[in-house]
Amino acid sequence: MLMDLKERNKKDKSQVWKNTKFVVSFNHALDGIKTIFKEERNMRNHTMIGIIPVLLGWYFKISALEWIAVVTCIFLVMLMEFINTIFETVVDMVTDYEFHPLAKKAKDIAAGAVLIAAIFTIIVAAVIFMPKFIALYF
Ligand SMILES: Nc1ncnc2c1ncn2[C@@H]1O[C@H](COP(=O)(O)OP(=O)(O)OP(=O)(O)O)[C@@H](O)[C@H]1O
């Protein structure tokens, strides 16, 4: 399968040539962002869930430092989802959707990275917002 890809890439140089123009690289990067939002349900879910702390931050008028923490966490989860999707795509390409224990290992670890980022985000959100909720209701 890899040989097929190599042969195809040799024929279609326009797709594999190193980008020399910034605008071309930028458009490819935009394509990547569009693709992940279109094809990955988890990415759309993370983005929707990311709106909650932004609304809470706006409601509670959190400080600049707290905003930095909140936004960093949201982007961290999104970046981990990008990395997870990269691994899933490359693993599927290499295995051609056949079962392989190393494919399972790579995909499970990549998914674990997203989970760790999400847990970290929940902890940071709790540290920032729990005292504000407590002050509001008690
Ligand atoms: N080629 C494979 N060989 C062995 N196990 C695999 C293979 N592909 C997937 N798996 C197992 O199935 C699980 C789900 O794989 P999949 O590619 O659907 O990822 P996912 O985490 O469900 O994707 P998404 O992030 O889109 O929800 C993986 O975590 C892994 O345990």
The ligand as a Gaussian input file, in Angstrom:
#p B3LYP/6-31G(d) Opt

LIG

0 1
 N       -6.362000      -0.959000      12.964000
 C       -6.690000      -1.185000      14.233000
 N       -6.134000      -2.210000      14.905000
 C       -6.455000      -2.445000      16.203000
 N       -7.322000      -1.725000      16.925000
 C       -7.894000      -0.670000      16.315000
 C       -7.629000      -0.357000      14.943000
 N       -8.360000       0.752000      14.615000
 C       -9.031000       1.081000      15.726000
 N       -8.765000       0.249000      16.748000
 C       -9.328000       0.307000      18.109000
 O      -10.619000       0.893000      18.039000
 C      -10.650000       2.100000      18.800000
 C      -11.479000       3.115000      18.066000
 O      -10.851000       3.435000      16.852000
 P      -11.289000       4.686000      16.006000
 O      -10.376000       4.823000      14.847000
 O      -12.744000       4.605000      15.716000
 O      -10.987000       5.825000      17.038000
 P      -12.003000       6.664000      17.917000
 O      -11.251000       7.031000      19.157000
 O      -13.312000       5.989000      18.059000
 O      -12.166000       7.852000      16.935000
 P      -12.851000       9.224000      17.168000
 O      -11.816000      10.063000      17.871000
 O      -13.149000       9.656000      15.774000
 O      -14.096000       8.954000      18.000000
 C       -9.190000       2.519000      18.979000
 O       -8.992000       3.286000      20.142000
 C       -8.508000       1.161000      19.058000
 O       -8.603000       0.630000      20.366000

